[in-house]
Amino acid sequence: MRIAIADDESDVVDFLKNIVEDMGHAASTFSDGATLSQALVRETYDLVIMDWSMPKKDGMATLGWMQTSLQEKPPVIMLTNRTAKRDISDALNAGADDYITKPEDPMIITARINALIRRSAGSGAFETKAVYGIYEFNRIEQTVTVAGRTVAMTAKEFELADLFFRNRDRTLSRNYIMETIWSTTAALATRTLDMHISRVRSKLELRPDNGFRIFTVFGYGYRLESIDKR
């Protein structure tokens, strides 16, 4: 998972970054709401953790901007020193999915992050076996069957296909895909990504009559789209 952390207090950022990375996730850090907003336009994140009182654009203003400016809004945990019920309800009503009152124990923060990731991922995302139309994924054996026929795939091809199906109907940035699958965002990896996507599309026969297609989102990345065949 890729998690954005925004807070103008560097010690808070470092504290949260260590928690996120200890959980096995990648962390991107920001010191204000304006730079966070710029990153959200360019990149894909699975979760945003941001402070209420940030410079340039505070948490509430950033929440409002996300609601009106992003087609696909990641879930948000709001960090706050405020404890009044009215403030908490205002944040939740503005679009936050959860809140953390500072300071908080790392175990509680970890549990809240895990709970929100599970809720946002939807049913089947973390199951060992998952079925999407004619496609069945076995995540233990790393195999895919298409209409009952097992398709030969390399480990990276399987990981890439599984990433797309877990995130079907969600646009993924190139950097998000490369960081998740290859642990790098190096420009040299872009040809590798394009080659693997071409192979996955061909091997799994991802086309409208089979219920899914992968298409390029110019200047951003790729999207696996569900096709209604009715």
C-alpha positions in Angstrom: 0.0 0.0 0.0 1.1 3.6 -0.7 0.2 6.1 2.1 0.5 9.9 2.0 1.4 11.6 5.3 1.0 15.4 5.6 1.9 17.4 8.7 4.0 20.5 9.3 5.6 19.0 12.4 8.6 16.9 11.3 8.6 14.8 14.4 5.0 13.8 13.8 5.8 13.0 10.2 8.8 10.8 11.2 6.7 9.1 13.9 3.9 8.2 11.4 6.3 7.3 8.6 8.1 4.8 10.9 4.7 3.2 11.8 3.6 3.0 8.2 6.9 1.5 7.0 7.0 -1.0 9.9 3.6 -2.2 8.6 5.2 -2.9 5.2 3.7 0.1 3.4 5.4 2.8 1.4 5.1 6.4 2.8 5.2 9.7 1.0 5.5 12.8 3.2 4.4 16.4 2.9 4.7 19.4 5.1 1.6 21.3 3.9 -1.8 20.9 2.3 -0.8 22.6 -1.0 2.0 20.2 -1.9 -0.2 17.3 -0.8 -2.9 18.4 -3.2 -0.4 18.7 -6.0 0.7 15.1 -5.4 -2.8 13.8 -5.2 -3.4 15.1 -8.8 -0.3 13.3 -10.1 -0.2 10.1 -8.0 -2.2 7.2 -6.6 -2.4 6.7 -2.8 -4.3 4.1 -0.9 -4.7 6.3 2.2 -4.0 9.9 3.2 -3.1 10.8 6.8 -3.2 14.5 7.3 -3.1 17.1 10.0 -6.0 19.5 10.6 -3.8 22.6 11.1 -1.4 22.7 8.1 0.0 25.8 6.5 -1.0 27.0 3.0 -4.0 24.7 2.9 -5.3 23.2 6.2 -6.8 19.8 6.6 -10.5 20.9 6.3 -9.7 22.9 3.1 -7.8 20.0 1.6 -10.8 17.7 2.4 -13.1 20.1 0.6 -10.8 20.3 -2.4 -10.5 16.5 -2.6 -14.3 16.2 -2.6 -14.7 18.5 -5.6 -11.4 18.0 -7.5 -10.6 14.3 -7.4 -12.7 11.7 -9.3 -11.2 8.9 -7.1 -10.7 10.1 -3.5 -8.5 8.0 -1.3 -9.7 7.4 2.3 -8.5 10.0 4.8 -7.5 9.9 8.4 -7.5 13.3 10.0 -5.0 14.1 12.7 -6.1 16.7 15.3 -5.4 18.1 18.7 -9.0 18.9 18.9 -11.2 16.8 21.2 -14.6 18.6 20.9 -17.3 16.3 19.5 -18.4 19.1 17.1 -14.9 19.4 15.6 -14.7 15.6 15.1 -18.2 15.5 13.5 -17.3 18.4 11.3 -14.2 16.6 10.0 -16.2 13.4 9.3 -19.0 15.3 7.6 -16.5 17.1 5.4 -15.2 13.7 4.0 -12.7 12.3 6.5 -13.1 8.5 7.0 -11.6 8.5 10.5 -9.7 10.7 12.9 -6.8 10.3 15.3 -6.4 12.6 18.3 -2.7 13.5 18.9 -0.8 12.0 20.7 -1.9 8.5 20.1 -0.3 5.1 20.7 1.3 3.4 17.7 -0.7 0.2 18.2 -4.0 2.2 17.9 -2.7 4.1 14.9 -1.7 0.7 13.3 -5.2 -0.7 14.0 -7.0 2.3 12.6 -4.9 2.2 9.4 -5.5 -1.5 8.9 -9.2 -1.2 9.5 -9.6 1.6 7.0 -7.5 -0.2 4.4 -9.7 -3.3 4.8 -12.9 -1.2 4.4 -11.7 0.7 1.4 -10.4 -2.4 -0.4 -13.8 -4.0 -0.5 -14.8 -7.7 -0.3 -12.5 -10.3 -1.7 -9.4 -8.0 -1.9 -7.5 -10.0 0.7 -9.0 -13.5 0.2 -6.6 -16.3 -0.9 -9.0 -17.0 -3.8 -11.0 -14.5 -5.7 -13.4 -14.7 -8.7 -14.0 -11.8 -11.1 -16.4 -13.0 -13.8 -14.6 -15.7 -15.8 -11.3 -15.0 -14.0 -10.3 -16.9 -10.9 -7.1 -15.9 -8.9 -5.4 -18.3 -6.5 -3.1 -16.0 -4.5 -1.4 -18.9 -2.6 -0.4 -20.8 -5.8 -0.2 -17.5 -7.8 -2.3 -18.9 -10.7 -5.1 -17.5 -12.8 -7.7 -19.4 -14.7 -9.8 -17.9 -17.5 -13.1 -19.7 -18.0 -11.5 -22.8 -16.2 -8.3 -22.7 -18.3 -5.1 -22.2 -16.3 -2.9 -19.4 -17.8 0.9 -19.7 -17.6 2.2 -16.5 -16.0 5.5 -15.3 -14.5 5.5 -14.1 -10.9 5.6 -10.4 -11.9 2.8 -10.9 -14.5 0.7 -12.5 -11.8 1.4 -9.7 -9.3 0.5 -7.1 -11.9 -2.7 -8.8 -12.9 -3.7 -9.3 -9.3 -3.0 -5.6 -8.5 -5.3 -4.5 -11.4 -8.1 -6.8 -10.4 -7.8 -5.8 -6.7 -8.1 -2.2 -7.9 -10.6 -2.7 -10.8 -12.3 0.5 -11.9 -9.6 2.5 -10.2 -7.0 4.5 -12.1 -3.4 3.7 -11.0 -0.5 6.0 -11.7 2.6 4.5 -13.4 4.7 5.3 -10.3 2.2 3.6 -8.0 2.3 0.4 -10.2 6.1 0.4 -10.5 6.7 1.0 -6.8 4.2 -1.7 -5.8 5.4 -4.4 -8.2 9.1 -3.5 -8.7 9.9 -1.3 -5.7 11.2 1.4 -7.9 9.9 4.5 -9.8 13.0 4.7 -12.0 12.4 5.8 -15.6 14.1 2.7 -16.9 11.3 0.6 -15.5 8.7 2.2 -17.6 9.5 0.0 -20.6 9.3 -3.0 -18.3 5.9 -1.9 -17.1 4.5 -1.4 -20.6 5.9 -4.8 -21.7 4.3 -6.6 -18.7 1.0 -4.9 -19.2 0.9 -5.9 -22.8 1.6 -9.5 -21.8 -1.0 -9.5 -19.1 -3.6 -8.0 -21.5 -2.8 -10.7 -24.1 -2.5 -13.8 -21.8 -5.7 -13.0 -19.9 -7.5 -11.9 -23.0 -8.7 -8.7 -21.4 -11.2 -7.4 -23.8 -14.9 -6.2 -23.5 -16.5 -9.5 -24.4 -14.6 -11.1 -21.5 -15.9 -8.4 -19.1 -12.7 -6.4 -18.5 -10.2 -4.2 -20.4 -7.0 -2.4 -19.5 -6.7 1.1 -21.0 -4.1 3.8 -20.8 -4.9 7.1 -19.0 -2.7 9.5 -20.9 -0.1 11.3 -18.7 -1.1 9.3 -15.6 -1.2 5.5 -15.8 -3.5 2.6 -16.4 -7.0 1.4 -15.4 -8.7 -2.0 -15.5 -12.3 -1.3 -16.3 -15.2 -3.6 -15.7 -17.5 -3.9 -18.8 -21.2 -4.4 -18.4 -22.1 -7.0 -21.0 -25.9 -6.7 -20.6 
